[in-house]
């Protein structure tokens, strides 16, 4: 039987400035990053061959070596380049890159990226300048995103030099980062105070589903739990953990997808590939796993993932 299943990929990386002559000193500071192989033609071939109807691009690197003003300029260039790609290729969307070192500039870029460029949402790293995601520094940012009912894609903080490391070595650390970020947002009261933000956790939420009972009991990150107040999560930890959306960019040969399927409603799971950092062989195995995973009523997880993402994008 012919497989007509299509997918929407919420975890798909691309550097839109590849082969772009950047002004100095950006060009010198980002030299290594610009040499990383970002080929849009190969990317589009991958999308077509794997029946991905829409891929939401994100620029995954946090450039800590740049000044605040340089990051403001970089964000504008990245987001405008994303918008150009979206206009040229209807199968592409994008999460906005933001200059988080300067929150006022980040807020201005949110307005520009979402209202003028019509990107799909924003990219939020798990750590910014050592601040936890519940830090009051982000209050105005979350307030604005809540007002907009924005999509927010949470991804581990990554420096470009890490992209050369072996994927499997990076993945476990990244999953731990996402797990902690989810706990910070829940214990810190962000999900309670800003209920209309739609957060997507990359890498299947890390270890959230696997350690959910321990997180709920407060024994995974005891310092977070002990220093939080129950008023931050009046409906209980489990309720807020189940409000996140979770992508399927998971390590192969694990049972985490089944843990995720048992922990959250099918409405909260979205497809994600982690292209091009995940080896294509891993991505193909994950696609097969997602397509073969069914619920007891016969619903296919892949179809659920696509329908869920369609509903999220329509709600923008």
Backbone as CSV, one residue per row, in Angstrom:
resi,resn,N_x,N_y,N_z,CA_x,CA_y,CA_z,C_x,C_y,C_z
1,UNK,0.839,-1.200,0.000,0.000,0.000,0.000,0.877,1.254,0.000
2,UNK,0.525,2.199,-0.840,1.311,3.424,-0.937,1.168,4.260,0.331
3,UNK,2.294,4.768,0.813,2.299,5.598,2.022,2.071,7.049,1.621
4,UNK,0.897,7.576,1.968,0.567,8.959,1.626,0.707,9.899,2.815
5,UNK,1.301,9.397,3.915,1.451,10.212,5.118,2.421,11.364,4.881
6,UNK,2.007,12.562,5.237,2.903,13.713,5.169,3.192,14.199,6.586
7,UNK,4.252,14.974,6.711,4.699,15.441,8.017,4.961,16.944,7.982
8,UNK,4.786,17.593,9.122,5.204,18.980,9.305,6.330,18.955,10.326
9,UNK,7.460,19.493,9.955,8.678,19.393,10.768,8.896,20.687,11.553
10,UNK,8.766,20.619,12.885,8.947,21.813,13.713,10.380,21.984,14.212
11,UNK,11.238,21.011,13.927,12.614,21.023,14.445,13.562,20.816,13.271
12,UNK,13.824,21.914,12.555,14.559,21.836,11.292,15.481,23.050,11.209
13,UNK,16.771,22.815,11.240,17.721,23.930,11.334,18.247,24.368,9.967
14,UNK,18.514,25.665,9.892,19.139,26.196,8.679,19.781,27.541,8.999
15,UNK,20.925,27.771,8.382,21.589,29.069,8.488,21.331,29.830,7.189
16,UNK,20.414,30.782,7.169,20.057,31.470,5.925,21.127,32.425,5.429
17,UNK,22.166,32.645,6.243,23.229,33.564,5.837,24.398,32.844,5.176
18,UNK,24.253,31.517,4.988,25.301,30.754,4.332,25.578,31.359,2.953
19,UNK,26.859,31.556,2.677,27.318,32.150,1.402,26.959,33.627,1.264
20,UNK,26.530,34.242,2.362,26.245,35.680,2.339,27.479,36.438,2.829
21,UNK,27.849,37.471,2.119,28.963,38.302,2.545,28.481,39.217,3.657
22,UNK,28.949,38.940,4.877,28.520,39.718,6.027,29.449,40.904,6.247
23,UNK,28.926,41.984,6.805,29.793,43.129,7.116,30.731,42.777,8.259
24,UNK,31.863,43.431,8.284,32.776,43.264,9.414,32.250,44.062,10.606
25,UNK,32.479,43.586,11.842,33.286,42.420,12.204,32.501,41.107,12.239
26,UNK,31.218,41.137,11.838,30.431,39.903,11.874,31.063,38.805,11.028
27,UNK,31.541,39.165,9.848,32.098,38.172,8.945,33.258,37.418,9.590
28,UNK,34.166,38.136,10.236,35.317,37.498,10.872,34.897,36.651,12.068
29,UNK,33.973,37.164,12.864,33.571,36.459,14.082,32.761,35.199,13.775
30,UNK,32.073,35.195,12.644,31.239,34.046,12.297,31.840,33.204,11.182
31,UNK,33.133,33.351,10.967,33.784,32.681,9.843,33.582,31.171,9.876
32,UNK,33.817,30.547,11.040,33.677,29.092,11.120,32.243,28.651,10.867
33,UNK,31.320,29.424,11.392,29.912,29.075,11.214,29.506,29.161,9.750
34,UNK,30.031,30.163,9.052,29.665,30.321,7.653,30.205,29.176,6.795
35,UNK,31.238,28.470,7.309,31.814,27.373,6.550,31.049,26.064,6.741
36,UNK,30.194,26.024,7.749,29.385,24.826,7.945,28.486,24.629,6.720
37,UNK,28.302,23.374,6.306,27.602,23.102,5.051,26.091,23.285,5.189
38,UNK,25.606,24.429,4.724,24.162,24.694,4.722,23.733,24.835,3.267
39,UNK,23.163,23.779,2.722,22.811,23.763,1.302,21.294,23.700,1.167
40,UNK,20.674,24.783,0.727,19.214,24.836,0.655,18.683,23.845,-0.365
41,UNK,19.437,23.593,-1.423,18.961,22.631,-2.428,18.885,21.228,-1.834
42,UNK,19.925,20.844,-1.092,19.902,19.534,-0.435,18.789,19.474,0.611
43,UNK,18.604,20.580,1.303,17.555,20.652,2.309,16.181,20.420,1.676
44,UNK,15.902,21.104,0.586,14.615,20.970,-0.087,14.425,19.561,-0.660
45,UNK,15.520,18.957,-1.114,15.433,17.568,-1.595,15.064,16.628,-0.458
46,UNK,15.685,16.842,0.704,15.360,16.027,1.878,13.887,16.184,2.236
47,UNK,13.398,17.408,2.222,12.000,17.683,2.551,11.068,16.961,1.582
48,UNK,11.371,17.062,0.300,10.519,16.439,-0.720,10.551,14.916,-0.634
49,UNK,11.748,14.351,-0.506,11.893,12.892,-0.488,11.198,12.256,0.701
50,UNK,11.084,12.997,1.804,10.495,12.435,3.014,9.079,12.938,3.281
51,UNK,8.464,13.487,2.242,7.065,13.910,2.299,6.798,14.853,3.467
52,UNK,7.715,15.795,3.643,7.525,16.848,4.639,6.836,18.008,3.924
53,UNK,5.607,18.274,4.311,4.838,19.302,3.614,5.239,20.716,4.027
54,UNK,5.818,20.823,5.232,6.186,22.145,5.751,7.269,21.946,6.802
55,UNK,8.347,22.694,6.700,9.444,22.616,7.663,9.669,23.996,8.255
56,UNK,9.613,24.091,9.578,9.824,25.372,10.254,11.303,25.485,10.615
57,UNK,11.984,26.395,9.936,13.427,26.546,10.083,13.769,27.311,11.358
58,UNK,14.899,26.962,11.934,15.420,27.728,13.070,16.932,27.775,12.991
59,UNK,17.464,28.898,13.416,18.913,29.118,13.470,19.345,28.752,14.883
60,UNK,20.104,27.656,15.052,20.251,27.058,16.378,21.356,27.607,17.261
61,UNK,22.160,28.510,16.738,23.385,28.877,17.435,23.222,30.184,18.206
62,UNK,23.676,30.183,19.452,23.714,31.397,20.248,25.136,31.946,20.185
63,UNK,25.277,33.120,19.614,26.597,33.689,19.374,27.024,34.568,20.542
64,UNK,27.541,33.923,21.573,27.893,34.654,22.791,29.093,35.572,22.593
65,UNK,29.850,35.332,21.517,31.029,36.176,21.295,30.656,37.531,20.689
66,UNK,29.406,37.691,20.278,28.979,38.937,19.659,28.488,39.929,20.706
67,UNK,28.662,41.188,20.406,28.129,42.233,21.275,26.615,42.311,21.089
68,UNK,25.964,43.045,21.974,24.510,43.201,21.869,24.127,43.825,20.531
69,UNK,24.855,44.858,20.110,24.522,45.537,18.850,24.749,44.619,17.653
70,UNK,25.788,43.794,17.710,26.038,42.853,16.613,24.944,41.796,16.536
71,UNK,24.477,41.344,17.693,23.405,40.350,17.690,22.087,40.938,17.191
72,UNK,21.848,42.196,17.461,20.653,42.867,16.942,20.690,42.872,15.411
73,UNK,21.857,43.222,14.878,22.026,43.250,13.422,21.899,41.847,12.847
74,UNK,22.504,40.870,13.524,22.455,39.485,13.055,21.020,38.974,13.031
75,UNK,20.257,39.264,14.083,18.870,38.800,14.158,18.053,39.338,12.992
76,UNK,18.218,40.604,12.701,17.481,41.208,11.594,17.837,40.541,10.272
77,UNK,19.118,40.293,10.053,19.550,39.655,8.807,19.013,38.228,8.697
78,UNK,19.092,37.480,9.789,18.606,36.097,9.774,17.115,36.048,9.477
79,UNK,16.348,36.850,10.191,14.899,36.796,10.048,14.437,37.287,8.681
80,UNK,15.082,38.314,8.149,14.726,38.779,6.804,15.090,37.728,5.763
81,UNK,16.201,37.026,5.973,16.587,35.961,5.049,15.610,34.795,5.127
82,UNK,15.150,34.479,6.336,14.121,33.450,6.488,12.859,33.842,5.707
83,UNK,12.458,35.102,5.851,11.251,35.564,5.164,11.397,35.458,3.651
84,UNK,12.582,35.742,3.134,12.839,35.611,1.693,12.692,34.160,1.259
85,UNK,13.251,33.238,2.048,13.128,31.812,1.730,11.662,31.374,1.770
86,UNK,10.925,31.858,2.762,9.513,31.490,2.877,8.710,31.974,1.671
87,UNK,9.040,33.158,1.183,8.332,33.694,0.017,8.642,32.889,-1.237
88,UNK,9.845,32.345,-1.295,10.281,31.585,-2.470,9.837,30.130,-2.423
89,UNK,9.763,29.570,-1.218,9.439,28.144,-1.063,8.286,27.999,-0.075
90,UNK,7.123,27.643,-0.556,5.926,27.576,0.291,6.006,26.459,1.330
91,UNK,6.960,25.552,1.158,7.111,24.455,2.117,7.936,24.863,3.336
92,UNK,8.383,26.121,3.389,9.244,26.566,4.484,8.561,27.616,5.356
93,UNK,8.807,27.477,6.665,8.432,28.491,7.637,9.657,28.782,8.482
94,UNK,9.504,29.537,9.560,10.678,29.855,10.380,10.279,30.345,11.762
95,UNK,11.154,30.030,12.727,11.092,30.628,14.055,12.103,31.763,14.106
96,UNK,11.699,32.888,14.642,12.556,34.074,14.654,13.717,33.920,15.627
97,UNK,14.871,34.364,15.192,16.059,34.480,16.042,16.005,35.856,16.699
98,UNK,16.239,35.904,18.012,16.103,37.164,18.741,17.395,37.556,19.461
99,UNK,17.658,38.862,19.568,18.859,39.356,20.271,18.575,39.497,21.774
100,UNK,18.637,38.379,22.491,18.171,38.360,23.879,19.035,39.185,24.839
101,UNK,20.263,39.550,24.435,21.092,40.343,25.350,20.476,41.705,25.646
102,UNK,19.659,42.201,24.722,18.990,43.494,24.882,17.492,43.241,24.756
103,UNK,16.786,43.179,25.887,15.388,42.757,25.861,14.490,43.703,25.089
104,UNK,14.757,45.004,25.145,13.934,45.937,24.377,14.086,45.661,22.882
105,UNK,15.309,45.396,22.452,15.539,45.072,21.034,14.895,43.736,20.677
106,UNK,14.923,42.787,21.606,14.280,41.490,21.367,12.781,41.673,21.158
107,UNK,12.165,42.536,21.978,10.736,42.801,21.836,10.423,43.481,20.502
108,UNK,11.271,44.398,20.097,11.077,45.054,18.803,11.216,44.059,17.661
109,UNK,12.147,43.107,17.806,12.337,42.096,16.762,11.164,41.121,16.724
110,UNK,10.566,40.832,17.888,9.358,40.000,17.918,8.273,40.653,17.063
111,UNK,8.057,41.936,17.273,7.029,42.654,16.514,7.329,42.626,15.018
112,UNK,8.583,42.897,14.665,8.971,42.925,13.254,8.860,41.533,12.625
113,UNK,9.373,40.522,13.319,9.409,39.168,12.758,8.012,38.574,12.602
114,UNK,7.134,38.832,13.568,5.810,38.216,13.522,4.798,39.047,12.741
115,UNK,4.863,40.363,12.863,3.854,41.213,12.214,4.215,41.597,10.787
116,UNK,5.486,41.836,10.535,5.911,42.277,9.195,6.414,41.111,8.344
117,UNK,7.283,40.289,8.925,7.853,39.178,8.162,6.967,37.930,8.186
118,UNK,6.065,37.872,9.134,5.110,36.762,9.251,5.795,35.406,9.466
119,UNK,6.810,35.407,10.331,7.407,34.137,10.734,6.432,33.420,11.668
120,UNK,6.677,32.139,11.899,5.696,31.298,12.598,5.742,31.412,14.115
121,UNK,6.835,31.880,14.658,6.988,31.953,16.109,8.408,32.381,16.424
122,UNK,8.858,32.095,17.646,10.201,32.519,18.045,10.983,31.341,18.604
123,UNK,12.284,31.455,18.492,13.235,30.458,18.985,13.739,30.917,20.352
124,UNK,13.643,30.033,21.345,14.091,30.367,22.698,15.111,29.335,23.165
125,UNK,16.362,29.747,23.383,17.371,28.805,23.885,17.128,28.483,25.356
126,UNK,17.635,27.339,25.786,17.397,26.898,27.163,18.127,27.736,28.194
127,UNK,19.145,28.468,27.784,19.882,29.315,28.709,20.410,30.525,27.958
128,UNK,20.285,31.684,28.572,20.765,32.919,27.962,21.597,33.662,28.985
129,UNK,22.880,33.776,28.709,23.806,34.487,29.608,23.713,33.965,31.040
130,UNK,23.481,32.674,31.179,23.438,32.062,32.500,22.149,32.262,33.260
131,UNK,21.161,32.907,32.652,19.883,33.147,33.327,18.949,31.954,33.165
132,UNK,18.243,31.596,34.243,17.198,30.594,34.120,16.008,31.196,33.384
133,UNK,15.216,30.358,32.751,14.118,30.861,31.932,12.979,31.464,32.740
134,UNK,12.982,31.277,34.060,11.956,31.923,34.881,12.443,33.249,35.457
135,UNK,13.650,33.663,35.102,14.194,34.915,35.629,13.287,36.087,35.245
136,UNK,13.132,37.032,36.155,12.259,38.187,35.924,12.722,39.052,34.750
137,UNK,13.950,38.838,34.312,14.456,39.540,33.131,13.542,39.300,31.926
138,UNK,12.892,38.137,31.894,12.079,37.759,30.740,10.606,38.143,30.879
139,UNK,10.217,38.806,31.957,8.793,39.060,32.194,8.119,39.810,31.053
140,UNK,8.726,40.895,30.601,8.114,41.668,29.507,8.041,40.845,28.228
141,UNK,9.040,40.037,28.021,9.098,39.163,26.844,7.938,38.166,26.885
142,UNK,7.777,37.475,28.001,6.691,36.502,28.121,5.332,37.183,28.046
143,UNK,5.232,38.374,28.625,3.960,39.096,28.594,3.546,39.394,27.149
144,UNK,4.524,39.806,26.344,4.242,40.096,24.938,3.870,38.828,24.178
145,UNK,4.598,37.749,24.407,4.302,36.493,23.721,2.945,35.945,24.145
146,UNK,2.611,36.119,25.406,1.314,35.649,25.902,0.178,36.417,25.228
147,UNK,0.372,37.718,25.080,-0.633,38.558,24.420,-0.855,38.097,22.978
148,UNK,0.221,37.639,22.358,0.156,37.204,20.970,-0.227,35.727,20.820
149,UNK,-0.290,34.992,21.927,-0.503,33.536,21.888,0.538,32.889,20.974
150,UNK,1.776,33.299,21.166,2.853,32.944,20.256,3.316,31.495,20.423
151,UNK,3.850,30.967,19.324,4.548,29.688,19.338,5.995,29.949,19.736
152,UNK,6.493,29.177,20.703,7.864,29.352,21.179,8.563,27.996,21.143
153,UNK,9.614,27.906,20.341,10.359,26.658,20.194,11.572,26.688,21.110
154,UNK,11.578,25.803,22.103,12.663,25.758,23.084,13.700,24.738,22.655
155,UNK,14.944,25.194,22.557,16.031,24.342,22.046,17.273,24.560,22.905
156,UNK,18.077,23.531,23.110,19.299,23.696,23.909,20.194,24.794,23.371
157,UNK,20.816,25.499,24.292,21.800,26.509,23.921,22.991,25.814,23.278
158,UNK,23.398,26.284,22.104,24.487,25.637,21.396,25.420,26.665,20.794
159,UNK,26.705,26.501,21.050,27.716,27.311,20.379,28.133,26.577,19.102
160,UNK,28.571,27.338,18.099,28.845,26.711,16.810,29.915,25.644,16.886
161,UNK,30.883,25.813,17.782,31.959,24.816,17.870,31.401,23.452,18.239
162,UNK,30.231,23.427,18.912,29.648,22.155,19.288,29.121,21.391,18.085
163,UNK,28.809,22.098,17.006,28.238,21.432,15.842,29.200,20.426,15.239
164,UNK,30.478,20.538,15.533,31.463,19.593,15.005,31.605,18.362,15.897
165,UNK,31.011,18.380,17.076,31.095,17.236,17.972,30.224,16.102,17.457
166,UNK,30.517,14.891,17.905,29.724,13.741,17.518,28.297,13.918,18.012
167,UNK,27.333,13.666,17.123,25.931,13.949,17.421,25.468,13.245,18.689
168,UNK,25.804,11.973,18.828,25.333,11.218,19.985,25.888,11.786,21.287
169,UNK,27.108,12.322,21.243,27.705,12.904,22.448,26.964,14.166,22.873
170,UNK,26.497,14.931,21.897,25.774,16.163,22.192,24.358,15.880,22.670
171,UNK,23.737,14.855,22.097,22.308,14.665,22.277,21.900,14.462,23.727
172,UNK,22.643,13.661,24.480,22.239,13.397,25.856,22.321,14.668,26.711
173,UNK,23.379,15.470,26.485,23.476,16.736,27.208,22.348,17.674,26.827
174,UNK,21.994,17.682,25.538,20.917,18.551,25.079,19.568,18.139,25.681
175,UNK,19.355,16.829,25.788,18.106,16.351,26.382,18.009,16.763,27.850
176,UNK,19.140,16.727,28.540,19.142,17.186,29.937,18.832,18.675,30.032
177,UNK,19.366,19.458,29.078,19.095,20.902,29.076,17.608,21.194,28.899
178,UNK,16.974,20.462,27.973,15.551,20.682,27.719,14.727,20.270,28.937
179,UNK,15.116,19.163,29.574,14.409,18.711,30.779,14.442,19.790,31.848
180,UNK,15.635,20.346,32.066,15.752,21.383,33.099,14.970,22.637,32.709
181,UNK,15.022,23.022,31.437,14.283,24.212,30.997,12.787,24.043,31.247
182,UNK,12.256,22.863,30.953,10.829,22.600,31.199,10.509,22.748,32.678
183,UNK,11.376,22.201,33.521,11.161,22.290,34.967,11.258,23.732,35.457
184,UNK,12.199,24.504,34.906,12.324,25.908,35.279,11.041,26.675,34.960
185,UNK,10.488,26.422,33.782,9.282,27.141,33.366,8.083,26.779,34.234
186,UNK,8.021,25.502,34.646,6.899,25.073,35.494,7.093,25.529,36.931
187,UNK,8.227,25.173,37.537,8.473,25.540,38.935,8.543,27.054,39.121
188,UNK,9.032,27.757,38.096,9.138,29.206,38.184,7.839,29.939,37.918
189,UNK,6.780,29.203,37.574,5.463,29.809,37.396,5.211,30.447,36.048
190,UNK,6.114,30.251,35.082,5.944,30.892,33.775,4.705,30.352,33.065
191,UNK,4.515,29.032,33.082,3.342,28.471,32.414,2.042,28.917,33.072
192,UNK,2.069,29.106,34.380,0.858,29.548,35.085,0.555,31.016,34.795
193,UNK,1.588,31.864,34.826,1.364,33.304,34.637,1.060,33.671,33.188
194,UNK,1.567,32.858,32.255,1.407,33.174,30.832,0.801,31.968,30.106
195,UNK,-0.477,31.692,30.369,-1.093,30.448,29.885,-1.323,30.377,28.387
196,UNK,-1.222,31.514,27.687,-1.517,31.503,26.257,-0.283,31.319,25.371
197,UNK,0.903,31.291,25.972,2.105,30.975,25.188,2.095,29.479,24.891
198,UNK,2.380,29.133,23.661,2.393,27.726,23.268,3.845,27.282,23.110
199,UNK,4.356,26.640,24.145,5.753,26.217,24.184,5.921,24.838,23.544
200,UNK,6.901,24.733,22.659,7.279,23.443,22.078,8.637,23.043,22.641
201,UNK,8.711,21.875,23.242,9.976,21.356,23.755,10.642,20.492,22.686
202,UNK,11.877,20.828,22.347,12.627,20.006,21.395,13.072,18.701,22.055
203,UNK,13.543,17.778,21.225,14.044,16.480,21.696,13.046,15.767,22.608
204,UNK,11.760,15.858,22.219,10.735,15.147,22.960,10.614,15.577,24.405
205,UNK,11.066,16.800,24.701,11.046,17.256,26.089,12.167,16.660,26.915
206,UNK,13.166,16.127,26.223,14.283,15.524,26.948,13.819,14.312,27.729
207,UNK,14.043,14.338,29.028,13.677,13.210,29.891,12.402,13.465,30.691
208,UNK,11.623,14.464,30.292,10.430,14.816,31.060,9.473,13.633,31.180
209,UNK,9.155,12.997,30.053,8.176,11.905,30.110,8.728,10.705,30.861
210,UNK,10.016,10.408,30.682,10.623,9.244,31.336,10.683,9.429,32.851
211,UNK,11.026,10.647,33.296,11.159,10.918,34.727,9.980,11.711,35.281
212,UNK,8.843,11.662,34.599,7.713,12.524,34.983,7.298,12.335,36.436
213,UNK,7.221,11.106,36.910,6.776,10.882,38.291,7.766,11.462,39.290
214,UNK,9.054,11.411,38.951,10.076,11.959,39.849,10.083,13.490,39.789
215,UNK,9.846,14.053,38.591,9.760,15.513,38.473,8.572,16.018,39.282
216,UNK,7.444,15.333,39.185,6.236,15.727,39.910,6.480,15.695,41.423
217,UNK,7.288,14.739,41.872,7.599,14.636,43.303,8.691,15.625,43.731
218,UNK,9.330,16.266,42.758,10.341,17.270,43.079,11.704,16.722,43.403
219,UNK,12.023,15.496,42.929,13.309,14.899,43.273,14.323,14.929,42.119
220,UNK,13.908,15.384,40.921,14.858,15.442,39.803,15.734,16.678,39.918
221,UNK,15.133,17.828,40.154,15.877,19.067,40.391,15.426,19.606,41.750
222,UNK,15.924,19.025,42.835,15.424,19.392,44.172,15.603,20.865,44.518
223,UNK,16.678,21.485,44.027,16.875,22.910,44.328,15.774,23.767,43.708
224,UNK,15.387,23.417,42.488,14.291,24.139,41.845,12.998,23.953,42.635
225,UNK,12.737,22.711,42.991,11.491,22.399,43.699,11.443,23.059,45.072
226,UNK,12.557,23.003,45.796,12.582,23.510,47.164,12.463,25.027,47.233
227,UNK,12.954,25.709,46.191,12.939,27.170,46.220,11.749,27.762,45.463
228,UNK,10.866,26.898,44.995,9.669,27.403,44.320,8.503,27.445,45.293
229,UNK,7.457,28.131,44.907,6.261,28.226,45.732,5.094,27.572,45.006
230,UNK,4.220,26.923,45.762,3.108,26.218,45.138,2.178,27.153,44.387
231,UNK,2.203,28.429,44.730,1.389,29.390,43.995,1.872,29.518,42.546
232,UNK,3.105,29.066,42.267,3.626,29.094,40.902,2.994,28.008,40.032
233,UNK,2.451,26.982,40.653,1.843,25.884,39.894,0.628,25.354,40.659
234,UNK,-0.397,26.210,40.816,-1.555,25.862,41.651,-2.339,24.646,41.168
235,UNK,-2.219,24.316,39.887,-2.943,23.156,39.357,-2.104,21.885,39.398
236,UNK,-0.914,21.985,39.989,-0.055,20.817,40.118,0.967,20.715,38.997
237,UNK,2.122,20.162,39.308,3.220,20.051,38.341,2.801,19.277,37.095
238,UNK,2.095,18.178,37.296,1.722,17.329,36.161,0.875,18.085,35.140
239,UNK,-0.061,18.881,35.625,-0.931,19.638,34.719,-0.103,20.516,33.782
240,UNK,0.890,21.208,34.331,1.674,22.142,33.517,2.638,21.401,32.591
241,UNK,3.208,20.297,33.043,4.072,19.504,32.168,3.294,19.014,30.944
242,UNK,2.036,18.705,31.148,1.222,18.178,30.051,0.680,19.275,29.140
243,UNK,0.952,20.528,29.486,0.557,21.633,28.614,1.595,21.930,27.545
244,UNK,2.824,21.487,27.731,3.843,21.666,26.705,3.474,20.856,25.463
245,UNK,4.021,21.304,24.325,4.043,20.480,23.122,5.426,19.837,23.047
246,UNK,5.489,18.621,22.535,6.728,17.841,22.518,7.010,17.383,21.089
247,UNK,8.227,17.612,20.598,8.543,17.107,19.264,9.094,15.679,19.356
248,UNK,9.306,15.071,18.202,9.732,13.658,18.164,11.191,13.476,17.760
249,UNK,11.998,14.548,17.855,13.424,14.440,17.500,14.167,13.733,18.630
250,UNK,13.994,12.422,18.696,14.485,11.618,19.813,15.611,10.700,19.372
251,UNK,16.458,10.272,20.322,17.501,9.307,19.971,16.892,7.979,19.540
252,UNK,17.504,7.356,18.541,16.996,6.064,18.070,17.322,4.977,19.084
253,UNK,16.639,3.857,18.950,16.853,2.682,19.808,16.591,2.990,21.283
254,UNK,15.596,3.824,21.550,15.171,4.078,22.932,13.663,3.908,23.001
255,UNK,13.144,3.912,24.212,11.700,3.768,24.412,11.051,5.105,24.757
256,UNK,11.760,6.210,24.517,11.264,7.508,24.970,9.996,7.920,24.237
257,UNK,9.874,7.578,22.953,8.651,7.945,22.238,7.435,7.267,22.866
258,UNK,7.583,6.024,23.263,6.468,5.340,23.926,6.172,5.962,25.292
259,UNK,7.220,6.379,26.009,7.011,7.081,27.282,6.231,8.366,27.056
260,UNK,6.613,9.089,26.010,5.943,10.348,25.687,4.487,10.096,25.324
261,UNK,4.268,9.078,24.519,2.907,8.723,24.085,2.011,8.379,25.269
262,UNK,2.580,7.747,26.283,1.793,7.382,27.467,1.601,8.553,28.426
263,UNK,2.535,9.522,28.404,2.485,10.616,29.379,1.561,11.748,28.965
264,UNK,1.624,12.166,27.692,0.836,13.327,27.264,-0.247,12.923,26.279
265,UNK,-1.223,13.790,26.168,-2.281,13.594,25.187,-1.687,13.599,23.783
266,UNK,-2.308,12.850,22.895,-1.832,12.813,21.506,-1.854,14.194,20.860
267,UNK,-2.658,15.103,21.390,-2.756,16.456,20.839,-1.502,17.283,21.085
268,UNK,-0.602,16.795,21.949,0.582,17.575,22.337,1.863,17.125,21.650
269,UNK,1.796,16.166,20.750,2.996,15.629,20.111,3.089,16.137,18.681
270,UNK,4.278,16.641,18.319,4.544,17.209,17.002,5.755,16.513,16.391
271,UNK,5.785,16.427,15.076,6.951,15.807,14.436,8.118,16.788,14.392
272,UNK,9.334,16.280,14.659,10.558,17.073,14.528,11.692,16.177,14.084
273,UNK,12.545,16.671,13.198,13.617,15.841,12.629,15.004,16.123,13.195
274,UNK,15.270,17.373,13.564,16.611,17.853,13.918,17.560,17.808,12.727
275,UNK,17.016,17.982,11.525,17.841,18.094,10.325,18.580,19.442,10.356
276,UNK,19.855,19.524,9.943,20.724,18.480,9.421,21.666,17.881,10.464
277,UNK,21.477,18.240,11.753,22.434,17.778,12.755,22.280,16.296,13.060
278,UNK,21.047,15.811,13.069,20.856,14.381,13.243,21.227,13.669,11.943
279,UNK,21.980,12.579,12.015,22.290,11.826,10.792,21.010,11.415,10.074
280,UNK,21.027,11.473,8.751,19.827,11.152,7.983,19.334,9.742,8.294
281,UNK,20.253,8.813,8.538,19.833,7.449,8.876,19.000,7.434,10.152
282,UNK,19.374,8.263,11.141,18.589,8.364,12.380,17.216,8.978,12.111
283,UNK,17.197,10.015,11.268,15.933,10.673,10.954,14.975,9.693,10.286
284,UNK,15.484,8.910,9.352,14.632,7.953,8.646,14.089,6.889,9.594
285,UNK,14.917,6.452,10.538,14.435,5.494,11.543,13.346,6.110,12.401
286,UNK,13.534,7.372,12.778,12.523,8.033,13.598,11.217,8.232,12.832
287,UNK,11.317,8.594,11.559,10.113,8.749,10.742,9.350,7.428,10.686
288,UNK,10.084,6.349,10.465,9.455,5.034,10.416,8.779,4.700,11.740
289,UNK,9.463,4.994,12.846,8.918,4.720,14.171,7.644,5.519,14.409
290,UNK,7.669,6.807,14.046,6.486,7.656,14.230,5.318,7.138,13.398
291,UNK,5.598,6.729,12.160,4.527,6.254,11.278,3.951,4.915,11.731
292,UNK,4.780,4.097,12.387,4.320,2.778,12.827,3.649,2.808,14.195
293,UNK,3.796,3.916,14.913,3.218,4.019,16.257,1.734,4.346,16.177
294,UNK,0.944,3.509,16.812,-0.513,3.688,16.785,-1.074,3.723,18.198
295,UNK,-2.232,4.350,18.312,-2.973,4.353,19.566,-3.960,3.189,19.558
296,UNK,-4.491,2.881,20.726,-5.366,1.708,20.832,-6.611,1.833,19.952
297,UNK,-7.038,3.061,19.645,-8.215,3.234,18.791,-7.862,3.210,17.311
298,UNK,-6.572,2.958,17.023,-6.145,2.841,15.634,-5.555,4.099,15.044
299,UNK,-5.663,5.235,15.737,-5.073,6.475,15.222,-3.562,6.336,15.084
300,UNK,-3.056,6.852,13.980,-1.629,6.813,13.703,-0.959,8.064,14.267
301,UNK,0.181,7.887,14.962,0.856,9.033,15.583,1.279,10.062,14.554
302,UNK,1.745,9.612,13.383,2.193,10.554,12.352,1.056,11.475,11.920
303,UNK,-0.146,10.910,11.748,-1.298,11.735,11.367,-1.652,12.707,12.481
304,UNK,-1.565,12.245,13.724,-1.845,13.124,14.867,-0.862,14.288,14.902
305,UNK,0.428,13.992,14.675,1.464,15.030,14.683,1.156,16.109,13.658
306,UNK,0.817,15.687,12.446,0.538,16.661,11.397,-0.694,17.499,11.741
307,UNK,-1.767,16.835,12.175,-2.994,17.565,12.518,-2.751,18.549,13.654
308,UNK,-1.946,18.149,14.644,-1.657,19.032,15.777,-0.935,20.286,15.322
309,UNK,0.057,20.117,14.447,0.833,21.271,13.999,-0.003,22.174,13.109
310,UNK,-0.849,21.582,12.278,-1.757,22.386,11.455,-2.624,23.263,12.345
311,UNK,-3.156,22.692,13.417,-4.010,23.459,14.322,-3.222,24.581,15.009
312,UNK,-1.986,24.304,15.394,-1.154,25.341,16.014,-0.896,26.491,15.058
313,UNK,-0.581,26.183,13.823,-0.269,27.223,12.853,-1.515,28.020,12.470
314,UNK,-2.644,27.359,12.405,-3.888,28.066,12.078,-4.314,29.024,13.180
315,UNK,-3.905,28.690,14.407,-4.311,29.516,15.546,-3.519,30.808,15.632
316,UNK,-2.443,30.940,14.835,-1.621,32.149,14.887,-2.420,33.376,14.443
